[in-house]
Amino acid sequence: MRKLTYYIASSLDGFIGEPDTGDGAFFEKFATGEFHRFMFDEFADTLPTFARKHLGIDDRPLTRFDTVVQGRRSNQVAYDQGVTSPYAHLRQYVATRTLTEYPDPAVELIRDDLVGKVRELKAEDGELGIYLCGGGEIAGQLADEIDELIIKTYPVLVGSGVPMASAGFALRQYELAECRTFDNGAIVATYRKKR
């Protein structure tokens, strides 16, 4: 069974994006030094296709993920910049209650039964996993389906914004599998669902 991995950048107080736009671009200033190299080496699959091309790695084989699921607001950030297929190197799904069609046939909309669709994707054969790109609302809807959390925690408090997961209160236990610290103050922690 394939894993659903929520790979996300977060502030120390658990926010992943600005309150109004949901955009987490304010984290980009921390992508420096050894941290940048680590993310580039370990998580190249999660880079948008235009970034992979810009960095000259668009032909690099996929190592972690072959599918991405994201919420409409997360997808909107790229869409507003004229990018209708932000992860063209992956199978792309956008969860939405408002869109009825999408201009790029490479992106499939999930309009209902998000949990059912993700369970279907997880049941497929394959070694590579599913990248849950964000945001907090879709992570909340899929909270019980998330097998692995990879949280890039940055040394900043933002006070408000989009929470990591908007879900009803429940204890969903994970075990720490790996934790790395970096010279820029960032921490990358991998947690796996406790079975």
C-alpha angles and dihedrals in degrees: 000000000000121000128240106219122193102208109183146155115234141180119234088262094054104259123137103184147013117285097243104035104021087227115148096193090122087078092063094085088069094059094101142118122350091353091058091049092049093050091045092051100039104033107030090130089068095057115103113255094249089056092048089053093046090051093046095243101107090116094049110122117250112256107175112015139028097173135050128199118190139165123252093252091053090049090047091067091066094035091057088057091054095260109131096170105040096167101036090155089063135050103265130215127176119196111216141157094189108045117080097181139014127214096227119066090206089071118071119202121224103206100168140010095030092172091052092050092049091049088052091051091047091052093057120106116256145098098238122082141223120265114217100205100184170186128211097251095053090044088054092051090049097039093119092048098052108110097177136023120202106186123188101201115196124203097250138099115214102176098218143012139100109345120228091250130004101206136135116271113280135133107249106180126214132177123226107246101171140356129189129182125204138204092250091061095256122135124204111201125182118203126184124204111263109241 
